[in-house]
């Protein structure tokens, strides 16, 4: 495989590219699903291929193929170089890359319990136990769970990133995640709850999640909402937001707006724009207590990585420090435009997706209050622990 | 391996492995996607992919495995993995045999041609120029050109090969930070692609929406142009999947035979329209595709089924099988007899919404949702557009909203983009009394 990556780097340069990047990317994934207690088809996939990027005369092209023979890859490379050259003729400003701290490294998260050691029947049995546990938890109440959807996915991602200017990074990261939607219904109506969990570990994290207990608690809460919930008057009031909501706000209102490609308008027709401008470093957007951090280096976190998909070393990024915008998320292209160094935010989810600027783990740093202390200060307000509906405007300025 | 040999090898190995049923797909996709922003091309994506999938049942045990490439050893490994998964899986819904073929397919749907000679970079520049000519200052978007060649084999005797192009121009233009418009041209045939028209619409809407004002929250009569109405109306197609109903994630769960929309609203899934974005000769079980009227004059006529969900619901498949869940392919919303001016003329004080995004549910089972208008939006007074407005949120119930449709245009457009997954041919609509909240304080 490394021969192939070297071939791509060499051939890309021969075809006229000033920069060439080659990423061998393999994802081995497995999923089990349960629909209202009944197992759906178990699924597994292995996506393997090579993603490539070239910079030709100031224009960029990405290409990918899973036909891993030299002739096929060379054909895609030639298309890429031709397309980039065509695009470069009408570009007014050439794309350039910032210098970066490129890695020559290999890293891996070793699972304590390998996913391959857990049979599909055991995975399904776990979901079925969780499903039963949720249903049984509210027996005797006037509430039922007419709709339950649960899925449990494991994946191992292997990446090898080589660039023509010297990056040589290999990584292996396992991830487990679960997703569930519970629909509870009773005489007063219905309500729903979405639950998602994820970590970059082996099966041991799934065991720790204790899904039967977790789902039973969630079902009980839904029953209590339907049986004891009171109509709410609405209006302006103090709120205490639980970590799920605060995390969402950090992700959607700080993380996404701070993606430098979005700041430059690259996502305008797809993922949208941002309220932040290129010169908004130093702009106050929150109180002194607000510190939002983006940190891919947290061991075992779902967004974990040590080098991005351009081979740049990752590091924690302070998006908001003491309420003030401190830095954006950059790849090498946006870093050059902003006149800074890349902070290692180029990410790609599959071999056939170009690396773009995206978040990893985004969170608000804790303060010095306990939950009870915050609740004590609220005379007439709401404690919001989680959410269903959520959306945000195009500039990511206001959300609900 | 050649695609047809790979598909046959996979099916033979699955059958030899003792499956009850098997479905194999193998596809070759060649795609160019040009992304542009700030009036110039930012990146060109060139994809050349060969991959597939194998779905097997052993009794009531099911498994689906992707075939990552067409090497003989990859095919063997994928099929063996599927057999192993199915053997060790728990039993699901009672086993239902696959439809028994072979079937006759519409030859025009089997071979819908190829995209030849189109320069996606040029098309992107056509859209950019058109938007700028209409007064935009900044233009972004993407142009996708794809050729797919897919083989479907099943143990039920199905043997189909589908060649199909897909083209999507999505262009967004800005005349100011808060003045934008979006245009689309989506097609299953290069002959009807109109990047200049998409760019011009985006540019024109951007120019018209300069200096928007705030208006109060409240109930408004609204005219939803095609992009916005496609987002709302296509929810019925999505929620008509029996899989969503069985998972408790559909507001159509107990509504068969009931009035779920105004009697003006008819929604079909029609993959039989040759040359349209979501057309296909057959579903993933090999059943010949057909036009299914989901909502007929406002009444929920059918859910969308594969063989398994159909058996569970005591009915027949509607030929909407995906690999796991049934889904719509190509939604068609029935048109009305009015033009846009006529719809607007019926509004005393309301809002004209050209696009929206982030439609999200408070409760899938009831259809309570909100969505955010994006791009040009206008206040309508005494039947005419008076000024652009901004920062509103639609906050209502899908079924309640569709019950209040009181007018549809004659003209329809295909919509598919970031927000709307399933290609949807839709008119614009007049909806009475839509609850709109302010999205800023």
Interface residues (C-beta under 8 A of the other chain):
Chain A: X32 X33 X35 X36 X38 X39 X40 X41 X42 X43 X44 X45 X46 X47 X48 X49 X59 X60 X61 X62 X63 X64 X65 X66 X67 X68 X72 X75 X76 X79 X80 X83 X84 X86 X87 X90 X91 X92 X93 X95 X119 X120 X121 X124 X125 X128 X145 X146 X147 X148 X149 X181 X183 X185 X189 X190 X191 X192 X264 X265 X266 X267 X268 X269 X270 X271 X272 X352 X354 X388 X389 X390 X391 X392 X393 X394 X395 X397 X398 X400
Chain B: X32 X34 X35 X37 X38 X40 X41 X42 X43 X44 X45 X46 X47 X48 X49 X50 X51 X55 X62 X63 X64 X65 X66 X68 X69 X70 X78 X81 X82 X85 X86 X88 X89 X90 X91 X92 X93 X119 X120 X121 X125 X138 X140 X141 X142 X170 X171 X172 X174 X177 X180 X182 X243 X246 X247 X248 X249 X253 X323 X324 X357 X358 X359 X360 X361 X362 X363 X364 X365 X366 X368 X369 X370 X371 X372 X374 X375 X391 X393 X418 X439 X440
